[in-house]
């Protein structure tokens, strides 16, 4: 019962943070809303007994990456007069809601037709560093290395493009 209550609390916080991110006019308010969403997602991971993903979500995403994003926003020193005027902003929100509501109703209807299954608590080793590491470096080694190379190529490409812009200026 407590887990179900916590699930609803974390889900509500995640949705509220995501809405705050979309509706916020100032980038700093949007970034703080994103922090709320990431912390709520970490709570959902904790409820799923995924200890490693819970810790990584808190330390890497809600901690390090969001600190970097907030630092960049503060470094840019964006004021209200720097932001563009957004005419008809609410029309976009209404149009997006009109498109999203039927999809949400369809998903709710599909979920309600799923058969009920009793949930069970997973074993003590689920979601730990050792288990994820063993699986990652045995069964998923090739995809892991391909993603590593892809990220390295993207990083080199970003440095090259940044160097080209600097030389043109």
C-alpha beads as a LAMMPS data file, in Angstrom:
LAMMPS data file: protein, C-alpha beads

169 atoms
168 bonds

1 atom types
1 bond types

-500.0 500.0 xlo xhi
-500.0 500.0 ylo yhi
-500.0 500.0 zlo zhi

Masses

1 110.0

Atoms # bond

1 1 1 0.000 0.000 0.000
2 1 1 2.814 2.403 0.824
3 1 1 4.595 1.535 -2.431
4 1 1 1.455 2.303 -4.413
5 1 1 1.068 5.651 -2.640
6 1 1 4.722 6.512 -3.299
7 1 1 4.301 5.527 -6.947
8 1 1 1.439 7.989 -7.350
9 1 1 3.398 10.720 -5.540
10 1 1 6.495 10.242 -7.709
11 1 1 4.411 9.968 -10.891
12 1 1 2.537 13.175 -10.037
13 1 1 5.818 14.966 -9.310
14 1 1 7.321 13.742 -12.596
15 1 1 4.310 14.931 -14.607
16 1 1 4.167 18.251 -12.738
17 1 1 7.880 18.815 -13.351
18 1 1 7.490 17.990 -17.039
19 1 1 4.562 20.411 -17.333
20 1 1 6.616 23.050 -15.532
21 1 1 9.412 22.487 -18.036
22 1 1 7.050 22.986 -20.961
23 1 1 5.132 25.936 -19.526
24 1 1 8.030 27.855 -17.965
25 1 1 8.970 30.987 -19.836
26 1 1 12.363 31.540 -18.213
27 1 1 15.060 28.868 -18.805
28 1 1 16.026 28.779 -15.103
29 1 1 12.464 27.850 -14.081
30 1 1 12.418 25.170 -16.774
31 1 1 15.719 23.752 -15.546
32 1 1 14.473 23.571 -11.954
33 1 1 11.350 21.788 -13.209
34 1 1 13.597 19.321 -15.023
35 1 1 15.461 18.668 -11.749
36 1 1 12.121 17.867 -10.062
37 1 1 11.270 15.459 -12.883
38 1 1 14.648 13.707 -12.665
39 1 1 14.414 13.292 -8.892
40 1 1 10.883 11.890 -9.252
41 1 1 12.159 9.426 -11.864
42 1 1 14.896 8.367 -9.452
43 1 1 12.195 7.681 -6.882
44 1 1 10.331 5.528 -9.403
45 1 1 13.538 3.590 -10.086
46 1 1 13.946 3.033 -6.348
47 1 1 10.411 1.636 -6.187
48 1 1 11.364 -0.789 -8.977
49 1 1 14.338 -2.031 -6.893
50 1 1 16.744 -0.813 -9.588
51 1 1 19.401 0.405 -7.160
52 1 1 22.088 1.190 -9.727
53 1 1 19.821 3.189 -12.028
54 1 1 18.413 5.021 -8.985
55 1 1 21.869 6.103 -7.860
56 1 1 23.023 6.965 -11.392
57 1 1 19.886 9.042 -11.979
58 1 1 20.507 11.039 -8.819
59 1 1 24.269 11.482 -9.131
60 1 1 24.758 11.798 -12.882
61 1 1 21.569 13.350 -14.211
62 1 1 19.944 15.207 -11.319
63 1 1 23.348 16.116 -9.928
64 1 1 26.161 16.611 -12.411
65 1 1 24.368 17.264 -15.694
66 1 1 21.741 19.542 -14.150
67 1 1 24.484 21.460 -12.314
68 1 1 26.173 21.984 -15.667
69 1 1 22.929 23.124 -17.321
70 1 1 22.144 25.510 -14.446
71 1 1 25.697 26.881 -14.576
72 1 1 25.374 27.573 -18.308
73 1 1 22.009 29.292 -17.843
74 1 1 23.445 31.462 -15.048
75 1 1 26.558 32.167 -17.133
76 1 1 24.401 33.405 -20.021
77 1 1 22.604 35.761 -17.592
78 1 1 19.282 35.676 -19.454
79 1 1 16.903 38.441 -18.410
80 1 1 13.191 38.767 -19.183
81 1 1 13.854 41.420 -21.817
82 1 1 16.268 39.019 -23.591
83 1 1 13.510 36.461 -24.155
84 1 1 11.524 36.725 -27.404
85 1 1 7.887 37.744 -27.297
86 1 1 5.731 34.707 -27.864
87 1 1 2.441 35.668 -29.458
88 1 1 -0.222 32.995 -29.557
89 1 1 1.652 30.788 -27.110
90 1 1 -1.556 29.550 -25.504
91 1 1 -2.927 28.541 -28.905
92 1 1 -0.018 26.124 -29.261
93 1 1 -0.746 24.721 -25.802
94 1 1 -4.423 24.260 -26.635
95 1 1 -3.592 22.645 -29.987
96 1 1 -1.054 20.315 -28.381
97 1 1 -3.569 19.351 -25.697
98 1 1 -6.230 18.709 -28.335
99 1 1 -3.840 16.309 -30.057
100 1 1 -2.603 14.706 -26.843
101 1 1 -5.919 14.061 -25.082
102 1 1 -7.190 11.412 -27.556
103 1 1 -3.836 9.620 -27.418
104 1 1 -3.908 9.668 -23.598
105 1 1 -7.473 8.335 -23.555
106 1 1 -6.482 5.558 -25.952
107 1 1 -3.530 4.591 -23.742
108 1 1 -5.685 4.608 -20.611
109 1 1 -8.244 2.406 -22.325
110 1 1 -5.512 0.015 -23.502
111 1 1 -4.006 -0.230 -20.012
112 1 1 -7.394 -0.947 -18.443
113 1 1 -7.890 -3.911 -20.789
114 1 1 -4.638 -5.565 -19.666
115 1 1 -5.131 -8.575 -17.414
116 1 1 -4.331 -8.056 -13.739
117 1 1 -1.118 -9.719 -12.602
118 1 1 0.060 -10.092 -9.046
119 1 1 3.374 -8.305 -8.519
120 1 1 6.248 -9.959 -6.741
121 1 1 9.354 -8.551 -5.139
122 1 1 12.451 -9.372 -7.167
123 1 1 15.527 -11.053 -5.729
124 1 1 18.103 -9.256 -3.644
125 1 1 20.662 -9.099 -6.461
126 1 1 18.409 -7.360 -8.975
127 1 1 19.546 -3.936 -10.156
128 1 1 22.892 -3.984 -8.371
129 1 1 26.234 -2.899 -9.773
130 1 1 27.650 -6.426 -9.967
131 1 1 24.659 -7.888 -11.792
132 1 1 24.423 -5.028 -14.285
133 1 1 28.186 -5.122 -14.886
134 1 1 28.224 -8.863 -15.502
135 1 1 25.319 -8.609 -17.938
136 1 1 26.708 -5.510 -19.650
137 1 1 30.180 -6.928 -20.228
138 1 1 29.077 -10.416 -21.262
139 1 1 25.823 -10.423 -23.218
140 1 1 25.751 -6.736 -24.195
141 1 1 29.474 -6.071 -24.775
142 1 1 29.278 -5.366 -28.528
143 1 1 26.337 -2.908 -28.327
144 1 1 28.066 -1.206 -25.366
145 1 1 31.262 -0.712 -27.371
146 1 1 29.336 0.487 -30.455
147 1 1 27.599 3.148 -28.339
148 1 1 30.995 4.143 -26.879
149 1 1 32.454 4.633 -30.361
150 1 1 29.349 6.535 -31.493
151 1 1 29.632 8.923 -28.537
152 1 1 33.348 9.401 -29.215
153 1 1 32.653 10.238 -32.875
154 1 1 29.939 12.707 -31.827
155 1 1 32.335 14.376 -29.386
156 1 1 35.076 14.695 -32.004
157 1 1 32.522 16.057 -34.500
158 1 1 31.337 18.683 -32.003
159 1 1 34.935 19.795 -31.352
160 1 1 35.635 20.023 -35.107
161 1 1 32.457 22.042 -35.738
162 1 1 33.223 24.368 -32.833
163 1 1 36.747 24.868 -34.224
164 1 1 35.357 25.707 -37.683
165 1 1 33.029 28.345 -36.229
166 1 1 35.859 29.922 -34.276
167 1 1 38.095 30.155 -37.338
168 1 1 35.265 31.754 -39.409
169 1 1 34.661 34.492 -36.805

Bonds

1 1 1 2
2 1 2 3
3 1 3 4
4 1 4 5
5 1 5 6
6 1 6 7
7 1 7 8
8 1 8 9
9 1 9 10
10 1 10 11
11 1 11 12
12 1 12 13
13 1 13 14
14 1 14 15
15 1 15 16
16 1 16 17
17 1 17 18
18 1 18 19
19 1 19 20
20 1 20 21
21 1 21 22
22 1 22 23
23 1 23 24
24 1 24 25
25 1 25 26
26 1 26 27
27 1 27 28
28 1 28 29
29 1 29 30
30 1 30 31
31 1 31 32
32 1 32 33
33 1 33 34
34 1 34 35
35 1 35 36
36 1 36 37
37 1 37 38
38 1 38 39
39 1 39 40
40 1 40 41
41 1 41 42
42 1 42 43
43 1 43 44
44 1 44 45
45 1 45 46
46 1 46 47
47 1 47 48
48 1 48 49
49 1 49 50
50 1 50 51
51 1 51 52
52 1 52 53
53 1 53 54
54 1 54 55
55 1 55 56
56 1 56 57
57 1 57 58
58 1 58 59
59 1 59 60
60 1 60 61
61 1 61 62
62 1 62 63
63 1 63 64
64 1 64 65
65 1 65 66
66 1 66 67
67 1 67 68
68 1 68 69
69 1 69 70
70 1 70 71
71 1 71 72
72 1 72 73
73 1 73 74
74 1 74 75
75 1 75 76
76 1 76 77
77 1 77 78
78 1 78 79
79 1 79 80
80 1 80 81
81 1 81 82
82 1 82 83
83 1 83 84
84 1 84 85
85 1 85 86
86 1 86 87
87 1 87 88
88 1 88 89
89 1 89 90
90 1 90 91
91 1 91 92
92 1 92 93
93 1 93 94
94 1 94 95
95 1 95 96
96 1 96 97
97 1 97 98
98 1 98 99
99 1 99 100
100 1 100 101
101 1 101 102
102 1 102 103
103 1 103 104
104 1 104 105
105 1 105 106
106 1 106 107
107 1 107 108
108 1 108 109
109 1 109 110
110 1 110 111
111 1 111 112
112 1 112 113
113 1 113 114
114 1 114 115
115 1 115 116
116 1 116 117
117 1 117 118
118 1 118 119
119 1 119 120
120 1 120 121
121 1 121 122
122 1 122 123
123 1 123 124
124 1 124 125
125 1 125 126
126 1 126 127
127 1 127 128
128 1 128 129
129 1 129 130
130 1 130 131
131 1 131 132
132 1 132 133
133 1 133 134
134 1 134 135
135 1 135 136
136 1 136 137
137 1 137 138
138 1 138 139
139 1 139 140
140 1 140 141
141 1 141 142
142 1 142 143
143 1 143 144
144 1 144 145
145 1 145 146
146 1 146 147
147 1 147 148
148 1 148 149
149 1 149 150
150 1 150 151
151 1 151 152
152 1 152 153
153 1 153 154
154 1 154 155
155 1 155 156
156 1 156 157
157 1 157 158
158 1 158 159
159 1 159 160
160 1 160 161
161 1 161 162
162 1 162 163
163 1 163 164
164 1 164 165
165 1 165 166
166 1 166 167
167 1 167 168
168 1 168 169
